[in-house]
Amino acid sequence: MAKSIIKYLIADFIAFNLSYLFAFLLADVAAPGAANAGSAMLRYFSDFPRGFLILILLKIAVFFAASVYRILFEYADRRDYRRIAYAVACATLAAVTGAALFGFSPAVSGLFVLFSFLFDFVFIFGVRIAQVLSPRSGRTAAGRFRPTVRRPVRRVMIVGTAAAAAELIDEMQKDESLRMRPEIFVDENSEHEGAMLLGVETVHGRRDIRILARRRQIDEILIANPGAGRQQTAAVLRECVKTRCRLRQLPTGRGRGLRGREEQQIRIDDFVRPDISDFFGRDRPHVDQKEIGEQIRGRVVLVTGGAGAYGSELCRQIIRYKPRRLIALDADEDALTLLASEIDQISVSPHEPGDPEFRAVIANIRDAETMRRVFSAFRPHLVFHAAELKQISLGQTNPRETFLTDVVGMQICADLAEEFAARKFLLASTRRARSPVGVTAACKRTAEMYILEKNEKSRAAFAAVRFPNLIEARGNVIAVFAKQIAAGGPLTISDKDLTREFVSAEETALLTLQAAAVAEGGEVFEIGPGEPVGIHTLAEAMIRFSGAIPYEDIDIVITQLRPGERLFEDLSPGQLAPVSDRLWRQTQEIGQLPPWPERWYQNPAAMDDAAVVALLGRIFPAHGGPQPPGSATRGIKIENE
C-alpha cells in the first residue's frame, strides 16, 4: 500500500502542477493586454515557491482527508470515482480559500479558478483511468462503471486476495437479492493495509480475524484465496473457526486467472462449506518417484488389509507404479468391491497385455491354511501388512481378538513371507507403540519385536512403519463426530484437553512406499510430524463446517478418559534420523527391544482375555488393563491407531 500511495502522490503532484501551469497560461492569454507565453511561464515559476507549491500541497492534504489514497484503483467502481470528483471539488475550494487568505492574487481570478478546476478533473481522472486500463492491470473499462446496490442484511468478511475480493464485493453491491453486505476485507498482501477496495476497508493479518469479527458483528466469512496451498488454507480456517460466524470457501485447489473480464468470474454461488481435510492442510510429501518405481515395477505386491483407509490408499498409489500384479487381501467384501472399481479407473488400459493385474482376495489373516494358499498362488515379492484391529476402545474391551489379529495374524503372514521368498515385509504400526499404554499399542509393539528379531535370521528384509491417526479412517474420531453431527448431537469427548496427531492417507501411503524403497531390514520408520490438534477444537470446527453453532445448535459433552487412553500422544522426537520429507528412522530401536517371547505361549487360540492381558503385562508392565465386559460405554470416542 505504501508504494501505491507514493506512486499516486507523485502523479498527483505533477498533475496539479500542470493544471496550474496551463490554467495560468490560458488565463493570462485571455486577459486584456496579455504578454507572450514565455513571459507568462517565467511569472508562473517565479511565483511557484511562495504560492502555487503551497496550494498544491494543500490540495494533496485534502485528498488525504478524503481517503483518496486508500482506494485500490485497480478494482475501483463508480462510487470510488464519485469520491475522487468530490475530493477534486473540495481541493479547488480549499485552494481558492487559502490563496485569498494568503493574499496570493494570481490564484483567485475567476478564469484561473475555472481552468484549474477543469484541468484537475482531466489530469487526476486521467491518471486513475490509465492505471485501470494499463496492460499490467488486465482490466477493461467495460462494465466497471456500474451502479452499486447495498442492502445491509448479512454482514460479511472476506479473507483472501484483492482480485477475488473485488469480484465478490462487486457482486454483493450489485445484487440486493443476495442480502449480503461486505463489511471488511482481510488481505493476504500486507501492501494493501489501510486501503479501500470498492469502498470496503482493507486490513492485513489473519490473526485479527476473531477480534474483527466481534467488533464488526460479522455474520459470515468468505475465504476467497483461489490457488492457495493446503497449509495456507488451513491456517486461515483455524483462525476463522474461533469466531461465531458461518464459514464458506472456494473449493480447495481452485486456481485460475481472476482479473480478465472475459474469463469466468468468482461468484458467491461458487463457495462451499469447508471440508475437514482443509482444516488439517496436509500437503503431498516429496518422495523419490524413481526409487519407488524401481522397487515396485514389474513385481508382485500383496497388501493385507487392503480394503481399509490405509490399505486401499496404498493400493491406489502402488498401481500407478505398474507392478506386475497387485493383490488386495481383506475380509470386507463390500470395501474390496469398491476398491476394485476404483483401481479399474486408475488403470489407463486395464485389459491390455502388460498392464498391472489387480486381484481382490477375501481372506482372514488369522486363517493359516487360507493364507498359505494365497502366498503359494501369488508368491509376492513385496508384502505390506496393513491388516489390523486398531481401535483403542474396542481393543481394550476385546484383548484376545486384538492379540490374535495384530500379533498372531501378523506372525502367520511374516512366516509365510519368509517361506515363499518375499524380498521385503513392511508392518504398518502406530506411533503409540513407541511407549505402549493399552492393549492395542502393546500388541503393535509386540508385533514389531517379532519382525525385528525375525529380520536377524531371515534373508527377507523385515521393517515397520509407524504413523499417527489417519484423517480418512472410517472409525476414527472424525468419523464418529460426523455421525453424531448428522444425528443432531451431542458430540462426546473424553477430556477437553485431549490432543491427537493426524496425517492424510495419501501422504502415509506415499511415505510407506518410500520406506519400502530404502528399507534394508531391521528398521523402524516413523511418519511425521502429524498435525497436532485438540479434539475439542476439532469438534467445534466440524460443527461450524456443518453450518451449525457449537453449544447452541449442537452440544459438546465432556465424559472421562478410559483405560488405555492418554491425553497427549508421545510427540517427542526420540532417537530419529531423517530419511526424506516427513519420514524418519529409529536409530536405537533394536537394542532397546526385549527378545521375542516365543516360549511364552503355546496355543494362542486357547488364550482368553485374562491370559492375553497377563502376557502383555509381563512384556509391558505399564500397559493398561482391559475394561471389564458390560461396563458403561457412555461417551465412547473411537480413535484410529
Residue, then its C-alpha position, 0 to 999 in steps of 0.5 A: m500500500a505504501k508504494s501505491i500511495i507514493k506512486y499516486l502522490i507523485a502523479d498527483f503532484i505533477a498533475f496539479n502542477l500542470s493544471y496550474l501551469f496551463a490554467f495560468l497560461l490560458a488565463d493570462v492569454a485571455a486577459p486584456g493586454a496579455a504578454n507572450a507565453g514565455s513571459a507568462m511561464l517565467r511569472y508562473f515559476s517565479d511565483f511557484p515557491r511562495g504560492f502555487l507549491i503551497l496550494i498544491l500541497l494543500k490540495i494533496a492534504v485534502f485528498f488525504a482527508a478524503s481517503v483518496y489514497r486508500i482506494l485500490f484503483e485497480y478494482a475501483d467502481r463508480r462510487d470510488y470515482r464519485r469520491i475522487a470528483y468530490a475530493v477534486a471539488c473540495a481541493t479547488l475550494a480549499a485552494v481558492t480559500g487559502a490563496a485569498l487568505f494568503g493574499f496570493s492574487p494570481a490564484v483567485s481570478g475567476l478564469f484561473v479558478l475555472f481552468s484549474f478546476l477543469f484541468d484537475f478533473v482531466f489530469i487526476f481522472g486521467v491518471r486513475i483511468a490509465q492505471v485501470l486500463s494499463p496492460r499490467s492491470g488486465r482490466t477493461a473499462a467495460g462494465r466497471f462503471r456500474p451502479t452499486v446496490r447495498r442492502p445491509v442484511r448479512r454482514v460479511m468478511i472476506v479473507g483472501t486476495a484483492a482480485a477475488a475480493a473485488e469480484l465478490i464485493d462487486e457482486m454483493q453491491k450489485d445484487e440486493s437479492l443476495r442480502m449480503r453486505p461486505e463489511i471488511f476485507v482481510d488481505e493476504n498482501s500486507e501492501h494493501e493495509g489501510a486501503m479501500l477496495l470498492g469502498v470496503e476497508t482493507v486490513h492485513g493479518r489473519r490473526d485479527i480475524r476473531i477480534l474483527a469479527r466481534r467488533r464488526q458483528i460479522d455474520e459470515i466469512l468468505i475465504a476467497n484465496p483461489g490457488a492457495g496451498r493446503q497449509q495456507t488454507a488451513a491456517v486461515l480456517r483455524e483462525c476463522v473457526k474461533t469466531r461465531c460466524r458461518l464459514r464458506q470457501l472456494p473449493t480447495g485447489r481452485g486456481r485460475g486467472l481472476r482479473g480478465r473480464e472475459e474469463q469466468q468470474i468468482r461468484i458467491d454461488d461458487f463457495v462451499r462449506p469447508d471440508i475437514s481435510d482443509f482444516f488439517g492442510r496436509d500437503r503431498p510429501h516429496v518422495d523419490q518417484k524413481e526409487i519407488g518405481e524401481q522397487i515396485r515395477g514389474r513385481v508382485v505386491l500383496v497388501t493385507g488389509g487392503a480394503g481399509a483407509y490405509g490399505s486401499e490408499l496404498c493400493r491406489q498409489i502402488i498401481r500407478y507404479k505398474p507392478r506386475r500384479l497387485i493383490a488386495l487381501d481383506a475380509d470386507e467384501d463390500a470395501l474390496t468391491l469398491l476398491a476394485s472399481e476404483i483401481d479399474q479407473i486408475s488403470v489407463s488400459p486395464h485389459e491390455p497385455g502388460d498392464p498391472e493385474f489387480r486381484a481382490v482376495i477375501a481372506n482372514i489373516r488369522d486363517a493359516e491354511t487360507m493364507r498359505r494358499v494365497f502366498s503359494a498362488f501369488r508368491p509376492h515379492l513385496v508384502f505390506h501388512a496393513a491388516e489390523l484391529k486398531q481401535i483403542s476402545l474396542g481393543q481394550t474391551n476385546p484383548r484376545e481378538t486384538f492379540l490374535t489379529d495384530v500379533v498372531g495374524m501378523q506372525i502367520c503372514a511374516d512366516l509365510a513371507e519368509e517361506f515363499a521368498a518375499r524380498k521385503f515385509l513392511l508392518a504398518s504400526t502406530r506411533r503409540a507403540r513407541s511407549p505402549v499404554g493399552v492393549t492395542a499399542a502393546c500388541k503393535r509393539t509386540a508385533e514389531m519385536y517379532i519382525l525385528e528379531k525375525n529380520e536377524k535370521s531371515r534373508a527377507a528384509f523385515a521393517a515397520v512403519r509407524f504413523p499417527n491417526l489417519i484423517e480418512a479412517r472410517g472409525n476414527v474420531i472424525a468419523v464418529f463426530a460426523k455421525q453424531i453431527a448428522a444425528g443432531g448431537p451431542l458430540t462426546i469427548s473424553d477430556k477437553d484437553l485431549t490432543r491427537e496427531f493426524v496425517s492424510a492417507e495419501e501422504t502415509a501411503l506415499l511415505t510407506l512406499q518410500a520406506a519400502a524403497v530404502a528399507e534394508g531390514g531391521e528398521v523402524f520408520e516413523i511418519g511425521p510430524g502429524e498435525p497436532v490438534g485438540i479434539h475439542t477444537l476439532a469438534e467445534a470446527m466440524i460443527r461450524f463446517s456443518g453450518a451449525i453453532p457449537y453449544e447452541d445448535i449442537d452440544i459438546v459433552i465432556t465424559q472421562l478418559r478410559p483405560g488405555e487412553r492418554l491425553f497427549e500422544d508421545l510427540s517427542p522426537g526420540q532417537l530419529a534420523p531423517v530419511s526424506d520429507r516427513l519420514w524418519r528412522q529409529t536409530q536405537e530401536i533394536g537394542q532397546l527391544p526385549p527378545w521375542p517371547e516365543r516360549w511364552y505361549q503355546n496355543p494362542a487360540a486357547m488364550d482368553d482375555a485374562a491370559v492375553v492381558a497377563l502376557l502383555g503385562r509381563i512384556f509391558p508392565a505399564h500397559g493398561g488393563p482391559q475394561p471389564p465386559g458390560s461396563a458403561t460405554r457412555g461417551i465412547k470416542i473411537e480413535n484410529e491407531 
